[in-house]
Amino acid sequence: MSRVYNFSAGPSMLPESVLNQAAEQMLDYEGTGQSVLEMSHRSKAYEPIIYGALDLFREVLSVPDNYKIIFCQGGASTQFAAIPLNFMNGSGKADYVLSGSFATKAYKEACKYGDVKVVGSSKEQNFSCIPELDKANFTPDADYFYICQNNTIYGTRFTKLPDTGNVPLIADVSSCFLSEPMDVSKYGVVYGGAQKNVAPAGLTVVIVREDLLGNARPYTPTMLDYKVLADNDSMYNTPPCYSIYMCKLVLEWIKSIGGLEALKIRNEKKAGILYDYIDNSKMFSNPVKKSDRSMMNVTFVTDSEELNAKFVKEAAEAGFVNIKGHRSVGGMRASIYNAMPVEGVEKLVDFMAEFEKNN
Ligand SMILES: *Cc1c(COP(=O)(O)O)cnc(C)c1O
């Protein structure tokens, strides 16, 4: 068996030990004689899986007691609508920062529901940086303030959070979830699709401060009402059972390697190796403002489309797959989420150096 280094932006690599454990438990989960894939979510056997995953999520991310953790479906994109439906419930106003395409999609969705203001945009800069924000432009009576914390496609991230005062900050953390410790108490809501850093596709995790729940608009679809989901322990209907099980295994893995503090050191090391190489390369460059560089998604280009394509092709042949940039930006992107080992990045850099020498 030979496994590739998968630099996909999502769905992405999972830790090999987690995959092995899932494989061992595939036919007979802990003596139940069934696979988790076959289990009723209401069964005695499944209960410790979902409650275990919820508890571990709280423990690993140090989620305060006054926050609910909700496992839902629909991906991050469904929450683009669920967020205004649940939280745009006072003044009907919200502030959005346009730092990339997912932020823009979220903004467009929110515009269907209320009075939405763009308080910063880096579109003119091709989203190569996080927009400068001026607090004087913020809406004082906004129901919430929205950011996309790590911009998966462009390889940028917020390194400091906007000061929104009493206005709850809502952040899409799909591509930086569990990559480092995070002070959840600074947010009203954080959420993300699991398929980047947390689990396979199918699971979306929403963490909500309790006092923000319970005021969804009356016409909110029941399945998008976070209060309903929270009150039913994320089992109002059938949850994505297997993804939740995988999420639990990933959380156990994170604990076993020293938690988010340890992961942060590892992730910084990986990003450092790659950015250092790119910064010293004569062929490759990173188009992002240095202070806004993502730790998870590293974009890079050569100065020729032809060379980019050649690199992507030869990299794949050498076992470094999914390294092509998003179709909207081109070039290359290496997503180096939690499960990417340090040696995957070291080997990629060796390969890049070899490619540079030969071309
Ligand atoms: C991948 C991604 C999304 C879209 O997620 P889906 O689960 O496919 O809807 C949204 N936001 C960010 C930051 C992402 O990385």
The ligand as a Gaussian input file, in Angstrom:
#p B3LYP/6-31G(d) Opt

LIG

0 1
 C      -14.809000      25.022000       2.448000
 C      -15.286000      26.287000       3.043000
 C      -16.632000      26.662000       2.990000
 C      -17.671000      25.849000       2.261000
 O      -17.899000      24.700000       2.978000
 P      -19.019000      23.656000       2.557000
 O      -19.000000      22.743000       3.738000
 O      -18.571000      23.026000       1.288000
 O      -20.296000      24.377000       2.412000
 C      -17.007000      27.823000       3.609000
 N      -16.118000      28.589000       4.245000
 C      -14.809000      28.268000       4.301000
 C      -13.859000      29.164000       5.015000
 C      -14.354000      27.108000       3.701000
 O      -13.061000      26.782000       3.756000

